[in-house]
Amino acid sequence: MADHHAPNLPASSEGAVGGVDGTRERVVAAAMDEFARYGIAGARVDRIAKQARTSKERVYAHFRGKEALYAQTAARELGVIAQATHIDARDLPGYAGRLFDYFTSRPDHYRLISWGRLELTEGDGTSQDAIAGKVEQLRQAQRDGALDPTWDPFDVLALVNQIATTWSAQPEIAAAASEHSDDRSVAARRAAVVRAVERLFPAAAPRP
């Protein structure tokens, strides 16, 4: 399909100057909605261009293709998530609660990240750098005695992330719980997430 490859335009890097008129920002904002809704394969650059009030040619002038546009959009979102949830290796239950809050209030953002995991065969450097930084924080907490050193820090990160996003990842269970659970509140779901992480990785005592 035409959307998979850029037309024969002069080469331009993703960081190309030319967004002074706000086009690049509008394209990324429109791309976030499009990718969250349709995934990478189902997204259409012509729809993105229309929502961004520009042309497909201008989109391709800023981005090499659809996957490059997704990578930029997802990288930006991962940066926003990191800032909003900020991991604290000494308080992983608190971190899990913040992740739960973020994705519960922004299900489209969770879908955006999930599409990349499903459709891309290789991870991007931005997410790998973010993971490495979090793992190093966990290792430091282990060295400081604030986190059980018998755990592999990659296992810790994977388990905490999985528990924190379990309701976002399983909307069918969330829908059933909203109708049939003894306590149908979002607060109850959050408390379960925090309690589960606390059982595995208790928060360390505050620093003196």
ZIHUWO-V142860 format. One record per residue. N is the residue number from 1. RES is the residue in one letter. PSI is psi as a letter, one per 30 degrees, with the letter a starting at -180 (* if undefined). Layout:
N RES PSI
N RES PSI
//
This chain:
1 M l
2 A f
3 D f
4 H f
5 H k
6 A k
7 P l
8 N i
9 L l
10 P k
11 A k
12 S k
13 S l
14 E f
15 G g
16 A k
17 V k
18 G g
19 G g
20 V f
21 D g
22 G g
23 T e
24 R e
25 E e
26 R e
27 V e
28 V e
29 A e
30 A e
31 A e
32 M e
33 D e
34 E e
35 F e
36 A e
37 R e
38 Y f
39 G a
40 I e
41 A e
42 G f
43 A k
44 R k
45 V e
46 D e
47 R e
48 I e
49 A e
50 K e
51 Q e
52 A g
53 R h
54 T a
55 S l
56 K e
57 E e
58 R e
59 V e
60 Y f
61 A f
62 H f
63 F k
64 R f
65 G a
66 K e
67 E e
68 A e
69 L e
70 Y e
71 A e
72 Q e
73 T e
74 A e
75 A e
76 R e
77 E e
78 L e
79 G e
80 V e
81 I e
82 A e
83 Q e
84 A f
85 T f
86 H j
87 I k
88 D j
89 A f
90 R f
91 D i
92 L e
93 P e
94 G e
95 Y e
96 A e
97 G e
98 R e
99 L e
100 F e
101 D e
102 Y e
103 F f
104 T e
105 S f
106 R i
107 P f
108 D e
109 H e
110 Y e
111 R e
112 L e
113 I e
114 S e
115 W e
116 G e
117 R e
118 L e
119 E f
120 L k
121 T f
122 E k
123 G l
124 D l
125 G e
126 T e
127 S e
128 Q e
129 D e
130 A e
131 I e
132 A e
133 G e
134 K e
135 V e
136 E e
137 Q e
138 L e
139 R e
140 Q e
141 A e
142 Q e
143 R e
144 D f
145 G g
146 A f
147 L k
148 D j
149 P f
150 T f
151 W k
152 D k
153 P f
154 F e
155 D e
156 V e
157 L e
158 A e
159 L e
160 V e
161 N e
162 Q e
163 I e
164 A e
165 T g
166 T e
167 W e
168 S e
169 A f
170 Q i
171 P f
172 E e
173 I e
174 A e
175 A e
176 A e
177 A e
178 S f
179 E e
180 H f
181 S l
182 D e
183 D j
184 R g
185 S l
186 V e
187 A e
188 A e
189 R e
190 R e
191 A e
192 A e
193 V e
194 V e
195 R e
196 A e
197 V e
198 E e
199 R e
200 L e
201 F i
202 P k
203 A k
204 A l
205 A k
206 P k
207 R k
208 P *
//
